[in-house]
Amino acid sequence: MSLASPAETEPLFVCPRCHSRLARSEDGFRCSSASCDLHAPAAFPLVAGLPCLVDFDRSILRRADLDPRRSLDPLVAPRWSVERLPAPVRSLWKPVNAVAARNVDRLLSELHGPATVLVVGGASIGNGVQRLYDEARVRIVAFDVYSSPLVQFMADAHQIPLADQSVDAVVIQAVLEHLVDPRQAVGEIERVLRPGGLVYAETPFLQQVHAGPYDFTRFTSSGHRLLFRAFDEIAAGPVAGPGTQLLWSIDHLVRGLTRSELAGKLARGILFPLRFLDRLVPDSYSMDDAPAYFFLGRRGEHELTVHDVVSYYRGAQRRKSDGFDGE
């Protein structure tokens, strides 16, 4: 696995507030700028041995929630995890994300030579992105809001504590919906990317609430494209289609009727063939009824305007005057 070492990662650290370099202190890190409020020793404490590079005055995360002796647990953990099931059964409920796997292959093909890839929300390996971690020429820098063996530090994606133009690509899968201001986080992604850097994002549209109070927003395909307006598109589209969306809705309907998360997940496993209906739905209709969308793009020199995004629409509701007949 190609995770960057602490010696490789720490030179990239900057203060999340003023972007000055960080300096080590006895119990963590501090901002090197004497004029910054985060210059005090251990302004950024160690949690379970990892730097917690969070500006708590400007974050939804709270210092009081941290225990320096243990990891910061996921903000909202599921009551029952499908990971407890045997692998053959688990694959019925949670199949491999073939769209992500295909796009990771494409991202890697667009990277030339050794590359540093930042994974936002990287406490676990995302569905379908394993190859990224197996690629020898890639050095992975990852963070999340809790510790794990896969991250080198903890941070808030609204203020990424890495230097300007310090990474070649960013992967952010199923994270933007959990951010209070996704546009600010995308601005941070733009800042840390080198010129011509790549981004791969997956973000929900028609998907039920998950992570409880830390789930804030959804995006249509056009809204997702507008979010990444500063990037030139390489590929974009639905991660799945209406069949998968129906399957998830049945899961949550059963949960509501039975007051049981486990019952909903069992229903989802039993009715798994519904997701194969995705193959029968034209792409234009899937664009209007997708559980999530992906975007793979390269940092460009010009931003899309709102008029560009209106023209960008690829769903089934285009006018015949635009040369679209609904098929």
C-alpha positions in Angstrom: 0.0 0.0 0.0 1.4 3.4 -1.1 0.6 5.6 1.9 3.0 8.5 2.4 5.2 8.3 5.5 5.0 11.0 8.2 8.4 12.2 7.0 6.9 12.8 3.5 3.6 14.2 4.8 4.7 16.7 7.5 6.6 19.1 5.1 3.2 19.7 3.4 1.5 20.8 6.5 0.3 24.4 6.8 -1.9 26.3 9.3 -5.6 25.8 8.3 -6.2 29.4 9.1 -3.3 31.5 7.7 -1.5 28.9 5.6 1.9 29.5 7.3 4.0 26.5 7.8 3.5 24.4 11.0 6.1 23.7 13.6 6.3 20.7 15.9 5.7 21.4 19.6 5.9 19.0 22.6 2.4 17.7 22.3 1.5 18.3 18.7 1.9 21.2 16.2 1.5 24.9 16.2 1.4 27.6 13.5 4.9 29.1 12.8 3.5 32.6 12.5 3.7 34.6 15.7 0.8 36.8 14.6 -1.6 33.8 14.2 -3.9 32.9 17.1 -2.9 29.2 16.5 0.8 29.9 17.3 0.3 28.6 20.9 2.1 25.3 21.7 -0.1 22.2 20.9 -2.7 24.4 19.1 -3.0 21.2 17.0 -2.9 18.3 19.4 -2.0 14.7 18.7 -5.0 12.3 18.9 -4.1 8.6 18.9 -0.7 9.7 17.7 -2.0 11.6 14.7 -1.9 15.4 14.2 -5.3 16.9 14.5 -5.0 19.9 12.2 -8.3 21.6 12.9 -9.1 25.2 13.5 -11.8 24.5 16.1 -13.0 28.1 16.2 -14.1 27.7 12.5 -15.1 24.1 12.4 -18.2 22.0 13.2 -15.7 19.7 15.0 -15.2 20.5 18.7 -12.0 20.2 20.7 -14.1 18.9 23.7 -14.9 15.8 21.6 -11.3 14.8 21.4 -9.5 12.4 23.7 -5.7 12.5 23.0 -5.4 8.9 24.2 -7.7 7.3 21.6 -9.1 7.8 18.2 -11.9 10.2 17.4 -14.7 7.8 16.5 -16.8 8.3 13.4 -19.3 11.1 14.1 -22.3 8.8 13.6 -21.6 5.0 13.3 -24.2 2.7 11.9 -26.0 0.5 14.4 -25.4 -2.6 12.2 -22.7 -3.0 9.6 -23.0 -5.1 6.5 -19.3 -5.8 6.9 -20.3 -8.4 9.5 -21.8 -10.6 6.7 -19.8 -13.3 4.8 -18.3 -11.9 1.7 -20.6 -13.6 -0.8 -23.7 -12.3 1.0 -22.2 -8.9 1.6 -21.6 -8.5 -2.2 -25.4 -8.8 -2.7 -26.1 -5.8 -0.5 -23.0 -3.8 -1.3 -21.6 -4.7 -4.8 -18.3 -3.3 -6.0 -18.6 0.2 -7.4 -17.6 -0.6 -11.0 -18.0 3.1 -11.9 -15.5 4.2 -9.3 -13.1 1.4 -10.4 -13.3 2.5 -14.0 -12.8 6.1 -13.2 -9.8 5.4 -10.9 -8.2 3.5 -13.8 -8.8 6.6 -15.9 -7.4 9.0 -13.3 -4.3 6.9 -13.0 -3.9 6.9 -16.8 -4.0 10.7 -16.7 -1.3 10.9 -14.1 2.2 10.8 -15.6 5.1 9.6 -13.5 5.2 9.6 -9.7 2.2 11.4 -8.2 0.9 12.6 -4.8 -2.9 11.9 -4.4 -4.9 13.4 -1.6 -7.8 11.4 -0.4 -10.4 13.5 1.5 -12.4 11.3 3.9 -9.8 8.5 3.7 -10.3 6.7 7.0 -11.5 3.7 5.0 -10.8 2.7 1.4 -13.8 3.8 -0.7 -15.8 1.3 -2.7 -14.1 0.7 -6.0 -10.9 2.7 -5.4 -8.6 -0.1 -4.2 -6.4 0.1 -7.2 -5.4 3.6 -6.2 -3.8 2.1 -3.1 -2.1 -0.6 -5.1 -0.4 1.7 -7.6 3.3 1.8 -6.7 4.0 5.2 -8.4 1.3 6.9 -6.3 2.0 8.4 -2.9 -1.3 8.7 -1.0 -1.9 11.5 1.6 -5.2 11.0 3.4 -7.2 12.6 6.2 -10.6 12.3 7.8 -12.4 13.6 10.9 -11.3 10.5 12.9 -8.2 8.4 13.0 -7.5 5.1 11.3 -4.4 3.3 10.0 -5.1 4.8 6.5 -4.8 8.5 7.4 -1.8 10.6 8.3 -3.7 13.4 10.0 -7.2 14.6 10.9 -8.6 17.7 9.4 -11.8 19.6 8.3 -12.2 19.6 4.5 -13.3 23.3 4.7 -9.7 24.2 5.7 -7.3 21.6 4.2 -4.0 22.0 6.1 -1.7 21.4 3.1 0.4 23.9 1.2 -0.7 25.5 -2.1 -0.1 23.3 -5.2 1.2 20.4 -3.2 -0.7 17.4 -4.7 -1.3 16.1 -8.2 -4.8 14.7 -7.7 -7.7 14.7 -5.1 -10.2 11.9 -4.6 -13.3 12.8 -2.6 -15.9 10.0 -2.5 -19.2 10.4 -0.6 -17.9 13.4 1.5 -19.3 16.6 0.1 -22.8 15.9 1.4 -21.4 16.0 4.9 -19.9 19.5 4.6 -21.7 22.7 5.7 -20.2 24.5 2.7 -19.1 22.2 -0.1 -18.1 25.1 -2.4 -15.6 26.2 0.2 -14.1 22.6 0.3 -13.9 22.5 -3.5 -12.1 25.8 -3.4 -9.6 24.2 -1.0 -9.2 21.3 -3.5 -8.4 23.9 -6.2 -5.9 25.6 -3.9 -3.9 22.4 -3.1 -3.8 21.0 -6.6 -0.9 21.7 -8.8 -1.6 23.3 -12.2 -3.4 20.8 -14.4 -4.2 18.6 -11.3 -7.0 16.1 -11.3 -10.1 15.6 -9.1 -12.4 12.6 -8.8 -15.6 13.1 -6.8 -18.7 11.1 -6.1 -21.6 12.8 -4.4 -25.2 11.8 -3.7 -28.4 13.0 -5.4 -31.4 10.8 -4.6 -30.0 9.1 -1.5 -31.4 8.8 2.0 -29.9 10.6 5.0 -26.9 8.9 6.4 -24.6 10.0 9.2 -27.7 11.6 10.8 -27.1 15.2 11.8 -23.9 15.4 9.7 -25.7 15.1 6.4 -26.4 18.5 4.8 -27.0 18.6 1.1 -27.5 16.9 -2.3 -26.6 17.8 -5.9 -28.3 17.3 -9.2 -25.9 16.5 -12.1 -25.9 20.1 -13.2 -25.4 21.3 -9.6 -22.5 18.9 -9.3 -20.9 20.2 -12.5 -21.4 23.8 -11.2 -19.6 22.9 -8.0 -16.6 21.9 -10.1 -16.9 24.8 -12.5 -13.1 25.5 -12.4 -12.3 22.1 -13.8 -12.4 20.8 -17.4 -14.5 17.7 -17.6 -12.8 14.4 -18.5 -15.8 12.2 -17.6 -19.0 12.6 -15.6 -22.3 10.8 -15.1 -24.5 8.8 -12.8 -22.9 6.3 -10.4 -26.0 4.1 -10.6 -29.6 4.3 -11.9 -33.2 4.3 -10.9 -33.2 0.6 -10.1 -30.6 1.1 -7.4 -32.4 4.2 -6.2 -35.6 2.1 -5.8 -33.8 -0.6 -3.9 -32.4 2.0 -1.4 -35.9 3.5 -1.0 -37.4 0.0 -0.3 -34.6 -0.5 2.3 -35.6 2.7 4.1 -39.4 2.1 3.7 -38.9 -1.2 5.5 -36.8 0.5 8.2 -39.6 2.9 8.8 -42.3 0.3 8.9 -40.4 -2.0 11.2 -38.3 0.5 13.1 -35.4 -1.7 12.3 -32.2 -0.9 10.3 -31.4 -4.6 10.1 -34.8 -5.4 8.6 -34.3 -2.7 5.9 -30.9 -4.0 5.0 -32.2 -7.6 4.8 -35.0 -6.4 2.4 -32.4 -4.7 0.3 -30.4 -7.9 0.2 -33.4 -10.0 -0.8 -34.5 -7.6 -3.6 -30.9 -7.0 -4.9 -32.0 -7.9 -8.5 -33.8 -4.6 -8.8 -30.4 -2.9 -9.3 -30.0 -4.7 -12.6 -32.9 -2.6 -14.0 -30.3 0.2 -14.2 -29.1 -1.5 -17.4 -32.5 -1.0 -19.1 -32.7 2.7 -18.4 -31.2 5.1 -21.0 -28.4 7.3 -19.7 -30.5 10.5 -20.2 -33.2 9.1 -17.8 -30.6 7.9 -15.3 -29.2 11.5 -15.3 -32.5 12.6 -13.8 -32.9 9.8 -11.3 -29.5 8.7 -10.0 -28.5 7.9 -6.4 -25.2 9.7 -7.0 -23.0 11.4 -9.6 -19.3 11.3 -10.4 -17.1 13.9 -11.8 -13.5 13.4 -13.1 -11.8 16.6 -14.2 -8.6 18.5 -14.7 -7.9 22.0 -13.2 -8.6 24.4 -16.0 -7.8 28.1 -16.7 -11.4 29.2 -17.1 -14.6 28.7 -15.0 -17.9 27.7 -16.4 -20.6 30.3 -16.2 -24.2 29.6 -15.1 -25.2 29.8 -18.7 -22.7 27.1 -19.6 -24.1 24.9 -16.9 -27.7 25.4 -18.2 -26.4 24.2 -21.6 -24.6 21.3 -19.9 -27.8 19.6 -18.8 -27.9 16.0 -20.2 -31.1 14.6 -18.7 -34.4 13.5 -20.4 -36.1 16.9 -19.9 -34.4 18.7 -22.8 -36.6 20.4 -25.3 -37.1 19.1 -28.8 -36.0 22.4 -30.1 -32.6 21.5 -28.6 -32.5 18.5 -31.0 -33.5 16.0 -28.3 -36.3 13.4 -28.9 -36.4 11.8 -25.4 -34.4 8.7 -26.3 
